[in-house]
Amino acid sequence: MQKQGSYTSLLKPRLLRGLLSLSVKGYFVQKGWINSYLKKQALSPQAEPIPWLTYSFLDFIDGRLNKSQTLFEFGAGNSTLFFAEQVQRVRSIEHNKEWYDKVRSTLPDNVEISYIPLDGEQYQDTILAEQKDYDIILVDGRRRIDCIKNAVQRLSPQGVIILDDAERPKYQEAFSFLKAQGFKCIPFSGIAIGAIHDKQTVVFYKEQNCLGI
């Protein structure tokens, strides 16, 4: 018996034609997924850097960011460049020194980035120690549950928290914790840049938030 999704199904001419057509037209080409997959980079259709987040979330966030907003992110990269163009200020921390050095050389003046190793508690506690509030906090690095628990203490009154890879079972504690804090959530599921499996980026928010939800 043939297993569902087995490689033998690829031998069917109709399926082969359909898969080949996806590489030259349609959704995957329009979103830049094909180019991103081949180059192993997160790129827009215009070959500009974009975050490794779900396309449905990127569609949602389009037009909701402005230069009055501030953002903190756990985990630097394309997201740092992407948000720096659209918000007033970005504060970013990164635990990988090699990646930190690479990213730092590409950043504009409205970004402050720090290398914070995973020794001790400094990584998740940096946001508390600096005593600044942020409109948007992106959790896309290490120790995400601890980071979220600290993030709620540094949100502005209109602040939101964004959690990537929220489909992973180990991050389900974030949902119950934030619900108990009075947050609602919108999950943005589907395909992401360069990914071939279903992913989820979630926005946690309260009323009168900076994204107009």
GUVOKOL-533228 format. One record per residue: residue in one letter; x, y, z of N, C-alpha, C in turn. Coordinates in Angstrom, 1 decimal. Layout:
BEGIN
{"A", {X, Y, Z}, {X, Y, Z}, {X, Y, Z}}
...
***
This chain:
BEGIN
{"M", {0.8, -1.2, 0.0}, {0.0, 0.0, 0.0}, {0.9, 1.3, 0.0}}
{"Q", {0.5, 2.2, -0.8}, {1.3, 3.4, -0.9}, {1.0, 4.4, 0.2}}
{"K", {2.0, 4.9, 0.9}, {1.8, 5.8, 2.0}, {1.5, 7.2, 1.5}}
{"Q", {0.6, 7.9, 2.2}, {0.2, 9.2, 1.8}, {1.4, 10.1, 1.8}}
{"G", {1.7, 10.9, 0.7}, {2.8, 11.8, 0.7}, {4.1, 11.1, 0.4}}
{"S", {4.1, 9.9, -0.1}, {5.3, 9.2, -0.4}, {5.9, 9.7, -1.7}}
{"Y", {7.2, 9.4, -1.9}, {7.9, 9.9, -3.1}, {7.4, 9.3, -4.4}}
{"T", {6.8, 8.1, -4.3}, {6.3, 7.5, -5.5}, {5.2, 8.3, -6.2}}
{"S", {4.5, 9.1, -5.4}, {3.4, 10.0, -6.0}, {4.0, 11.0, -6.9}}
{"L", {5.3, 11.3, -6.7}, {5.9, 12.3, -7.6}, {6.1, 11.8, -9.0}}
{"L", {5.9, 10.5, -9.2}, {6.1, 10.0, -10.6}, {4.8, 10.2, -11.4}}
{"K", {3.8, 10.7, -10.8}, {2.5, 11.0, -11.6}, {2.7, 12.2, -12.5}}
{"P", {2.6, 12.1, -13.8}, {2.8, 13.3, -14.7}, {2.0, 14.5, -14.3}}
{"R", {0.8, 14.4, -13.9}, {0.0, 15.5, -13.6}, {0.6, 16.3, -12.4}}
{"L", {1.0, 15.6, -11.4}, {1.6, 16.2, -10.2}, {2.9, 16.9, -10.5}}
{"L", {3.7, 16.2, -11.4}, {5.0, 16.8, -11.8}, {4.8, 18.1, -12.5}}
{"R", {3.8, 18.1, -13.4}, {3.5, 19.4, -14.1}, {3.1, 20.5, -13.1}}
{"G", {2.2, 20.1, -12.2}, {1.8, 21.1, -11.2}, {2.9, 21.6, -10.3}}
{"L", {3.8, 20.8, -9.9}, {4.9, 21.2, -9.1}, {5.9, 22.1, -9.9}}
{"L", {6.1, 21.7, -11.1}, {7.0, 22.5, -12.0}, {6.4, 23.9, -12.2}}
{"S", {5.1, 24.0, -12.4}, {4.4, 25.3, -12.7}, {4.6, 26.2, -11.5}}
{"L", {4.6, 25.6, -10.2}, {4.8, 26.5, -9.1}, {6.1, 27.2, -9.0}}
{"S", {7.1, 26.7, -9.8}, {8.4, 27.4, -9.8}, {8.5, 28.5, -10.7}}
{"V", {7.5, 28.7, -11.5}, {7.5, 29.8, -12.5}, {6.3, 30.8, -12.4}}
{"K", {5.3, 30.4, -11.7}, {4.1, 31.3, -11.6}, {3.3, 30.9, -10.3}}
{"G", {2.5, 31.8, -9.9}, {1.6, 31.6, -8.8}, {2.1, 32.1, -7.5}}
{"Y", {1.5, 31.6, -6.4}, {1.8, 32.2, -5.1}, {3.2, 32.1, -4.7}}
{"F", {3.9, 31.0, -4.9}, {5.3, 30.9, -4.4}, {6.2, 31.9, -5.1}}
{"V", {6.0, 32.1, -6.4}, {6.8, 33.1, -7.1}, {6.4, 34.5, -6.7}}
{"Q", {5.1, 34.8, -6.5}, {4.6, 36.1, -6.1}, {5.2, 36.6, -4.8}}
{"K", {5.3, 35.6, -3.9}, {5.7, 35.9, -2.5}, {7.3, 35.9, -2.4}}
{"G", {8.0, 35.4, -3.4}, {9.4, 35.3, -3.3}, {9.9, 34.1, -2.7}}
{"W", {9.0, 33.1, -2.4}, {9.4, 31.9, -1.7}, {10.4, 31.1, -2.5}}
{"I", {10.2, 31.0, -3.8}, {11.2, 30.2, -4.6}, {12.6, 30.8, -4.5}}
{"N", {12.7, 32.1, -4.7}, {14.0, 32.7, -4.7}, {14.6, 32.6, -3.3}}
{"S", {13.8, 32.7, -2.2}, {14.3, 32.5, -0.9}, {14.8, 31.1, -0.6}}
{"Y", {14.0, 30.2, -1.1}, {14.4, 28.8, -0.9}, {15.7, 28.4, -1.6}}
{"L", {15.9, 28.9, -2.8}, {17.1, 28.6, -3.6}, {18.3, 29.3, -3.0}}
{"K", {18.1, 30.5, -2.5}, {19.3, 31.2, -2.0}, {19.5, 31.1, -0.5}}
{"K", {18.5, 30.3, 0.2}, {18.6, 30.1, 1.6}, {18.7, 31.5, 2.4}}
{"Q", {17.9, 32.4, 1.9}, {17.7, 33.7, 2.5}, {16.3, 34.1, 2.6}}
{"A", {15.9, 34.9, 3.5}, {14.5, 35.4, 3.6}, {14.4, 36.7, 2.8}}
{"L", {13.8, 36.6, 1.6}, {13.8, 37.7, 0.6}, {12.4, 38.0, 0.2}}
{"S", {12.1, 39.3, 0.0}, {10.8, 39.7, -0.6}, {10.9, 39.4, -2.1}}
{"P", {9.7, 39.6, -2.8}, {9.7, 39.5, -4.3}, {10.7, 40.4, -4.9}}
{"Q", {11.0, 41.5, -4.2}, {12.0, 42.5, -4.8}, {13.4, 42.3, -4.3}}
{"A", {13.6, 41.1, -3.7}, {14.9, 40.6, -3.2}, {15.4, 41.5, -2.0}}
{"E", {14.5, 42.0, -1.2}, {14.8, 42.8, 0.0}, {14.7, 41.8, 1.2}}
{"P", {15.5, 42.0, 2.2}, {15.4, 41.2, 3.4}, {14.1, 41.3, 4.1}}
{"I", {13.5, 40.2, 4.5}, {12.3, 40.2, 5.3}, {12.4, 39.1, 6.4}}
{"P", {11.6, 39.2, 7.5}, {11.8, 38.3, 8.6}, {11.4, 36.9, 8.2}}
{"W", {11.9, 35.9, 8.9}, {11.6, 34.5, 8.7}, {10.3, 34.2, 9.5}}
{"L", {9.2, 34.9, 9.1}, {7.9, 34.8, 9.8}, {6.9, 34.3, 8.7}}
{"T", {5.7, 33.9, 9.1}, {4.8, 33.4, 8.2}, {4.3, 34.6, 7.2}}
{"Y", {4.0, 34.2, 6.0}, {3.6, 35.2, 5.0}, {2.2, 35.8, 5.5}}
{"S", {1.4, 35.0, 6.1}, {0.1, 35.6, 6.5}, {0.3, 36.7, 7.6}}
{"F", {1.3, 36.5, 8.5}, {1.6, 37.6, 9.4}, {2.2, 38.8, 8.7}}
{"L", {3.1, 38.6, 7.8}, {3.7, 39.7, 7.0}, {2.6, 40.5, 6.3}}
{"D", {1.6, 39.8, 5.7}, {0.5, 40.5, 5.1}, {-0.3, 41.3, 6.1}}
{"F", {-0.5, 40.7, 7.2}, {-1.3, 41.4, 8.3}, {-0.5, 42.7, 8.8}}
{"I", {0.8, 42.6, 9.0}, {1.5, 43.7, 9.6}, {1.7, 44.9, 8.6}}
{"D", {1.6, 44.6, 7.3}, {1.8, 45.6, 6.3}, {0.9, 46.8, 6.5}}
{"G", {1.4, 47.9, 6.6}, {0.7, 49.2, 6.8}, {0.3, 49.5, 8.2}}
{"R", {0.7, 48.6, 9.2}, {0.3, 48.8, 10.6}, {1.5, 49.4, 11.4}}
{"L", {2.6, 49.4, 10.8}, {3.8, 50.0, 11.5}, {4.0, 51.4, 11.2}}
{"N", {4.6, 52.2, 12.1}, {4.9, 53.6, 11.9}, {6.1, 54.1, 12.7}}
{"K", {6.5, 55.3, 12.4}, {7.7, 55.8, 13.0}, {7.6, 56.3, 14.4}}
{"S", {6.4, 56.1, 15.0}, {6.2, 56.5, 16.4}, {6.4, 55.3, 17.3}}
{"Q", {6.6, 54.1, 16.7}, {6.7, 52.9, 17.5}, {8.1, 52.5, 17.8}}
{"T", {8.3, 51.8, 18.9}, {9.6, 51.2, 19.3}, {9.4, 49.7, 19.4}}
{"L", {10.5, 49.0, 19.2}, {10.5, 47.5, 19.1}, {11.7, 46.9, 19.8}}
{"F", {11.4, 45.9, 20.6}, {12.5, 45.1, 21.2}, {12.4, 43.7, 20.6}}
{"E", {13.6, 43.1, 20.3}, {13.5, 41.8, 19.7}, {14.6, 40.9, 20.4}}
{"F", {14.1, 39.7, 20.7}, {15.0, 38.6, 21.2}, {15.4, 37.8, 19.9}}
{"G", {16.6, 38.0, 19.5}, {17.0, 37.3, 18.2}, {17.1, 38.3, 17.1}}
{"A", {18.3, 38.5, 16.6}, {18.5, 39.5, 15.5}, {18.6, 38.8, 14.2}}
{"G", {18.5, 39.6, 13.1}, {18.6, 39.1, 11.8}, {17.9, 40.0, 10.8}}
{"N", {17.3, 39.3, 9.8}, {16.5, 40.1, 8.8}, {15.4, 40.9, 9.4}}
{"S", {14.8, 40.4, 10.5}, {13.7, 41.1, 11.2}, {14.2, 42.4, 11.7}}
{"T", {15.5, 42.5, 12.1}, {16.1, 43.8, 12.6}, {16.1, 44.8, 11.5}}
{"L", {16.5, 44.4, 10.3}, {16.5, 45.3, 9.1}, {15.1, 45.7, 8.7}}
{"F", {14.3, 44.7, 8.7}, {12.9, 44.9, 8.2}, {12.2, 46.0, 9.1}}
{"F", {12.2, 45.8, 10.4}, {11.5, 46.6, 11.3}, {12.2, 48.0, 11.5}}
{"A", {13.5, 48.0, 11.3}, {14.2, 49.3, 11.5}, {13.8, 50.3, 10.4}}
{"E", {13.4, 49.8, 9.3}, {12.9, 50.7, 8.2}, {11.5, 51.3, 8.5}}
{"Q", {10.8, 50.6, 9.4}, {9.4, 51.0, 9.6}, {9.0, 51.5, 10.9}}
{"V", {9.8, 51.4, 11.9}, {9.5, 51.9, 13.3}, {10.6, 52.9, 13.7}}
{"Q", {10.4, 53.6, 14.8}, {11.3, 54.6, 15.2}, {12.6, 54.1, 15.7}}
{"R", {12.6, 53.0, 16.5}, {13.8, 52.5, 17.1}, {13.6, 51.0, 17.4}}
{"V", {14.8, 50.3, 17.2}, {14.8, 48.9, 17.4}, {15.9, 48.6, 18.4}}
{"R", {15.6, 47.8, 19.4}, {16.6, 47.3, 20.4}, {16.6, 45.8, 20.2}}
{"S", {17.8, 45.3, 19.9}, {17.9, 43.8, 19.6}, {19.0, 43.2, 20.4}}
{"I", {18.8, 42.0, 20.8}, {19.8, 41.2, 21.5}, {20.0, 39.9, 20.8}}
{"E", {21.3, 39.4, 20.7}, {21.6, 38.2, 20.0}, {22.6, 37.3, 20.8}}
{"H", {22.4, 36.0, 20.9}, {23.2, 35.2, 21.7}, {24.4, 34.6, 20.9}}
{"N", {24.3, 34.5, 19.6}, {25.3, 33.9, 18.8}, {26.3, 35.0, 18.3}}
{"K", {27.6, 34.9, 18.8}, {28.6, 35.9, 18.5}, {28.9, 36.1, 17.0}}
{"E", {29.0, 34.9, 16.3}, {29.3, 35.0, 14.9}, {28.2, 35.7, 14.1}}
{"W", {27.0, 35.3, 14.4}, {25.8, 35.9, 13.8}, {25.7, 37.4, 14.2}}
{"Y", {25.9, 37.7, 15.4}, {25.9, 39.1, 15.9}, {26.8, 39.9, 15.1}}
{"D", {28.1, 39.5, 14.9}, {29.1, 40.3, 14.2}, {28.6, 40.5, 12.7}}
{"K", {28.0, 39.5, 12.1}, {27.6, 39.6, 10.8}, {26.4, 40.6, 10.6}}
{"V", {25.4, 40.5, 11.5}, {24.3, 41.3, 11.4}, {24.6, 42.8, 11.8}}
{"R", {25.4, 43.0, 12.8}, {25.8, 44.3, 13.3}, {26.3, 45.2, 12.2}}
{"S", {27.1, 44.7, 11.3}, {27.7, 45.5, 10.2}, {26.7, 46.0, 9.2}}
{"T", {25.5, 45.5, 9.2}, {24.5, 45.9, 8.2}, {23.4, 46.8, 8.7}}
{"L", {23.5, 47.2, 10.0}, {22.3, 47.8, 10.6}, {22.4, 49.4, 10.5}}
{"P", {21.2, 50.0, 10.4}, {21.2, 51.5, 10.4}, {21.3, 52.1, 11.8}}
{"D", {21.3, 53.4, 11.8}, {21.6, 54.1, 13.1}, {20.5, 54.0, 14.1}}
{"N", {19.3, 53.6, 13.7}, {18.2, 53.6, 14.7}, {18.0, 52.2, 15.4}}
{"V", {19.1, 51.4, 15.2}, {19.1, 50.1, 15.9}, {20.2, 50.0, 16.9}}
{"E", {19.9, 49.5, 18.1}, {20.9, 49.2, 19.1}, {20.9, 47.7, 19.3}}
{"I", {22.0, 47.1, 19.1}, {22.1, 45.7, 19.2}, {23.2, 45.3, 20.2}}
{"S", {23.0, 44.2, 20.9}, {24.0, 43.7, 21.9}, {24.2, 42.2, 21.8}}
{"Y", {25.4, 41.8, 22.0}, {25.7, 40.4, 22.1}, {25.5, 40.0, 23.5}}
{"I", {24.6, 39.1, 23.8}, {24.3, 38.6, 25.1}, {24.4, 37.1, 25.1}}
{"P", {25.4, 36.5, 25.7}, {25.6, 35.0, 25.7}, {24.5, 34.4, 26.6}}
{"L", {24.4, 33.1, 26.5}, {23.3, 32.4, 27.3}, {23.8, 32.0, 28.7}}
{"D", {24.9, 32.5, 29.1}, {25.4, 32.2, 30.5}, {24.5, 33.0, 31.5}}
{"G", {24.1, 32.3, 32.5}, {23.3, 33.0, 33.5}, {21.9, 33.4, 33.0}}
{"E", {21.4, 34.5, 33.6}, {20.0, 35.0, 33.3}, {20.0, 36.3, 32.5}}
{"Q", {21.2, 36.8, 32.1}, {21.2, 38.1, 31.4}, {20.4, 38.2, 30.1}}
{"Y", {20.4, 37.1, 29.4}, {19.7, 37.1, 28.1}, {18.3, 37.5, 28.2}}
{"Q", {17.5, 36.8, 29.0}, {16.1, 37.1, 29.2}, {15.8, 38.3, 30.1}}
{"D", {16.8, 38.7, 30.9}, {16.7, 39.8, 31.9}, {17.1, 41.1, 31.3}}
{"T", {17.7, 41.2, 30.2}, {18.2, 42.5, 29.7}, {17.0, 43.4, 29.5}}
{"I", {15.9, 43.0, 29.0}, {14.8, 43.9, 28.8}, {14.3, 44.5, 30.1}}
{"L", {14.4, 43.8, 31.2}, {14.0, 44.3, 32.5}, {15.1, 45.3, 33.0}}
{"A", {16.3, 45.0, 32.9}, {17.4, 45.8, 33.4}, {17.4, 47.2, 32.8}}
{"E", {17.1, 47.3, 31.6}, {17.2, 48.6, 30.9}, {16.0, 49.5, 31.2}}
{"Q", {14.9, 49.0, 31.8}, {13.8, 49.8, 32.2}, {13.3, 50.7, 31.2}}
{"K", {13.0, 50.2, 30.0}, {12.4, 50.9, 28.9}, {11.2, 50.1, 28.5}}
{"D", {10.1, 50.8, 28.1}, {8.9, 50.2, 27.6}, {8.9, 50.2, 26.1}}
{"Y", {8.3, 49.2, 25.5}, {8.3, 49.0, 24.0}, {6.8, 48.8, 23.5}}
{"D", {6.6, 49.3, 22.3}, {5.3, 49.0, 21.7}, {5.1, 47.6, 21.1}}
{"I", {6.2, 47.1, 20.6}, {6.3, 45.8, 20.0}, {7.4, 45.0, 20.6}}
{"I", {7.2, 43.8, 21.0}, {8.3, 42.9, 21.5}, {8.2, 41.6, 20.7}}
{"L", {9.2, 41.3, 19.9}, {9.3, 40.1, 19.1}, {10.1, 39.1, 19.8}}
{"V", {9.6, 37.9, 20.0}, {10.2, 36.8, 20.7}, {10.5, 35.7, 19.7}}
{"D", {11.8, 35.7, 19.3}, {12.2, 34.8, 18.2}, {13.6, 34.3, 18.4}}
{"G", {14.0, 34.2, 19.7}, {15.4, 33.8, 20.0}, {15.3, 32.5, 20.9}}
{"R", {16.2, 32.5, 21.9}, {16.2, 31.4, 22.9}, {15.4, 31.8, 24.1}}
{"R", {15.1, 30.7, 24.9}, {14.4, 30.9, 26.2}, {13.2, 31.7, 26.1}}
{"R", {12.3, 31.3, 25.1}, {11.2, 32.1, 24.7}, {10.2, 32.3, 25.8}}
{"I", {9.9, 31.3, 26.6}, {8.9, 31.4, 27.7}, {9.4, 32.4, 28.7}}
{"D", {10.7, 32.3, 29.1}, {11.2, 33.3, 30.1}, {11.2, 34.7, 29.5}}
{"C", {11.5, 34.8, 28.2}, {11.5, 36.1, 27.6}, {10.1, 36.7, 27.6}}
{"I", {9.1, 35.9, 27.3}, {7.7, 36.4, 27.3}, {7.3, 36.8, 28.7}}
{"K", {7.7, 36.1, 29.7}, {7.3, 36.4, 31.0}, {7.9, 37.8, 31.4}}
{"N", {9.1, 38.1, 31.0}, {9.7, 39.4, 31.2}, {9.1, 40.5, 30.3}}
{"A", {8.8, 40.1, 29.1}, {8.3, 41.1, 28.1}, {7.0, 41.8, 28.6}}
{"V", {6.1, 41.1, 29.3}, {4.9, 41.7, 29.7}, {5.1, 42.9, 30.6}}
{"Q", {6.3, 42.9, 31.3}, {6.6, 44.0, 32.2}, {7.2, 45.2, 31.5}}
{"R", {7.5, 45.0, 30.2}, {8.2, 46.1, 29.5}, {7.4, 46.6, 28.3}}
{"L", {6.1, 46.2, 28.3}, {5.2, 46.7, 27.2}, {4.7, 48.1, 27.5}}
{"S", {4.6, 48.9, 26.5}, {3.8, 50.2, 26.6}, {2.4, 49.9, 26.8}}
{"P", {1.5, 50.8, 27.2}, {0.1, 50.6, 27.4}, {-0.6, 50.0, 26.1}}
{"Q", {0.0, 50.4, 25.0}, {-0.6, 49.9, 23.7}, {0.2, 48.7, 23.1}}
{"G", {1.1, 48.1, 23.9}, {2.1, 47.2, 23.4}, {1.5, 45.8, 23.0}}
{"V", {2.2, 45.1, 22.1}, {1.9, 43.8, 21.7}, {3.1, 42.9, 21.7}}
{"I", {2.9, 41.6, 21.9}, {4.0, 40.6, 21.8}, {3.8, 39.7, 20.6}}
{"I", {4.9, 39.5, 19.9}, {4.8, 38.6, 18.7}, {5.7, 37.4, 19.0}}
{"L", {5.1, 36.2, 18.9}, {5.9, 35.0, 19.1}, {5.9, 34.2, 17.8}}
{"D", {7.1, 33.9, 17.4}, {7.3, 33.0, 16.2}, {7.4, 31.6, 16.6}}
{"D", {7.2, 30.7, 15.6}, {7.2, 29.2, 15.8}, {6.3, 28.8, 16.9}}
{"A", {5.2, 29.5, 17.0}, {4.2, 29.2, 18.1}, {3.6, 27.8, 18.0}}
{"E", {3.7, 27.2, 16.9}, {3.1, 25.8, 16.7}, {3.9, 24.8, 17.5}}
{"R", {5.1, 25.1, 18.0}, {5.9, 24.1, 18.7}, {5.3, 23.8, 20.1}}
{"P", {5.1, 22.6, 20.5}, {4.5, 22.2, 21.8}, {5.2, 22.9, 22.9}}
{"K", {6.5, 23.1, 22.9}, {7.2, 23.6, 24.0}, {6.9, 25.1, 24.3}}
{"Y", {6.2, 25.7, 23.4}, {5.8, 27.1, 23.6}, {4.4, 27.3, 24.0}}
{"Q", {3.7, 26.2, 24.2}, {2.2, 26.3, 24.6}, {2.0, 27.0, 25.9}}
{"E", {3.0, 27.0, 26.8}, {2.9, 27.6, 28.1}, {2.7, 29.1, 27.9}}
{"A", {3.2, 29.7, 26.8}, {3.1, 31.1, 26.6}, {1.6, 31.5, 26.4}}
{"F", {0.8, 30.6, 25.8}, {-0.6, 31.0, 25.6}, {-1.3, 31.0, 26.9}}
{"S", {-1.1, 30.1, 27.8}, {-1.9, 30.1, 29.0}, {-1.4, 31.2, 29.9}}
{"F", {-0.1, 31.5, 29.9}, {0.5, 32.6, 30.7}, {-0.1, 33.9, 30.3}}
{"L", {-0.1, 34.2, 29.0}, {-0.5, 35.5, 28.5}, {-2.0, 35.6, 28.6}}
{"K", {-2.8, 34.5, 28.4}, {-4.2, 34.6, 28.6}, {-4.5, 35.0, 30.0}}
{"A", {-3.8, 34.5, 31.0}, {-4.0, 34.8, 32.4}, {-3.7, 36.3, 32.7}}
{"Q", {-2.8, 36.9, 31.8}, {-2.5, 38.3, 32.0}, {-3.5, 39.2, 31.2}}
{"G", {-4.5, 38.6, 30.6}, {-5.5, 39.4, 30.0}, {-5.3, 39.6, 28.5}}
{"F", {-4.4, 38.9, 27.9}, {-4.1, 39.1, 26.5}, {-5.0, 38.2, 25.6}}
{"K", {-5.4, 38.7, 24.5}, {-6.0, 37.9, 23.4}, {-4.9, 37.5, 22.4}}
{"C", {-5.2, 36.6, 21.5}, {-4.2, 36.3, 20.5}, {-4.8, 36.1, 19.1}}
{"I", {-4.0, 36.3, 18.1}, {-4.4, 36.0, 16.7}, {-3.3, 35.2, 16.1}}
{"P", {-3.5, 33.9, 15.8}, {-2.5, 33.1, 15.2}, {-2.5, 33.3, 13.6}}
{"F", {-1.3, 33.4, 13.1}, {-1.1, 33.5, 11.7}, {-0.4, 32.3, 11.2}}
{"S", {-1.1, 31.3, 10.7}, {-0.6, 30.0, 10.3}, {-0.4, 29.9, 8.8}}
{"G", {0.4, 29.0, 8.4}, {0.7, 28.7, 7.0}, {2.1, 28.6, 6.7}}
{"I", {2.4, 28.8, 5.5}, {3.8, 28.7, 5.0}, {4.6, 29.9, 5.3}}
{"A", {5.9, 29.7, 5.6}, {6.8, 30.8, 5.9}, {8.0, 30.8, 4.9}}
{"I", {8.8, 31.8, 4.9}, {9.9, 32.0, 4.0}, {10.8, 30.8, 4.0}}
{"G", {11.0, 30.1, 2.9}, {11.9, 29.0, 2.8}, {11.5, 27.8, 3.5}}
{"A", {10.3, 27.8, 4.2}, {9.9, 26.6, 4.9}, {8.9, 25.7, 4.1}}
{"I", {9.0, 24.4, 4.3}, {8.1, 23.5, 3.6}, {7.1, 22.9, 4.5}}
{"H", {7.0, 23.3, 5.8}, {6.0, 22.8, 6.7}, {5.2, 24.0, 7.2}}
{"D", {4.1, 23.6, 7.9}, {3.2, 24.6, 8.4}, {3.8, 25.3, 9.6}}
{"K", {3.8, 26.6, 9.7}, {4.4, 27.4, 10.8}, {3.3, 28.3, 11.3}}
{"Q", {3.6, 28.9, 12.5}, {2.7, 29.8, 13.1}, {3.4, 31.0, 13.8}}
{"T", {3.0, 32.2, 13.4}, {3.4, 33.4, 14.1}, {2.2, 34.0, 14.8}}
{"V", {2.3, 34.3, 16.1}, {1.1, 34.7, 16.9}, {1.3, 36.1, 17.4}}
{"V", {0.3, 36.9, 17.4}, {0.3, 38.3, 18.0}, {-0.6, 38.2, 19.2}}
{"F", {0.0, 38.6, 20.4}, {-0.7, 38.7, 21.6}, {-1.0, 40.2, 21.9}}
{"Y", {-2.2, 40.5, 22.2}, {-2.6, 41.9, 22.3}, {-3.7, 42.2, 23.3}}
{"K", {-3.9, 43.4, 23.7}, {-5.0, 43.9, 24.4}, {-5.7, 45.0, 23.7}}
{"E", {-6.8, 45.5, 24.2}, {-7.6, 46.5, 23.5}, {-6.7, 47.8, 23.4}}
{"Q", {-7.0, 48.6, 22.4}, {-6.3, 49.9, 22.2}, {-4.8, 49.7, 22.0}}
{"N", {-4.5, 48.7, 21.1}, {-3.1, 48.4, 20.9}, {-2.6, 49.1, 19.7}}
{"C", {-1.2, 49.1, 19.6}, {-0.6, 49.9, 18.5}, {-0.7, 49.4, 17.1}}
{"L", {-1.3, 48.2, 17.0}, {-1.5, 47.6, 15.6}, {-2.9, 47.8, 15.2}}
{"G", {-3.8, 48.4, 16.0}, {-5.1, 48.7, 15.6}, {-6.0, 47.4, 15.5}}
{"I", {-5.7, 46.4, 16.3}, {-6.5, 45.2, 16.3}, {-7.8, 45.4, 17.1}}
***
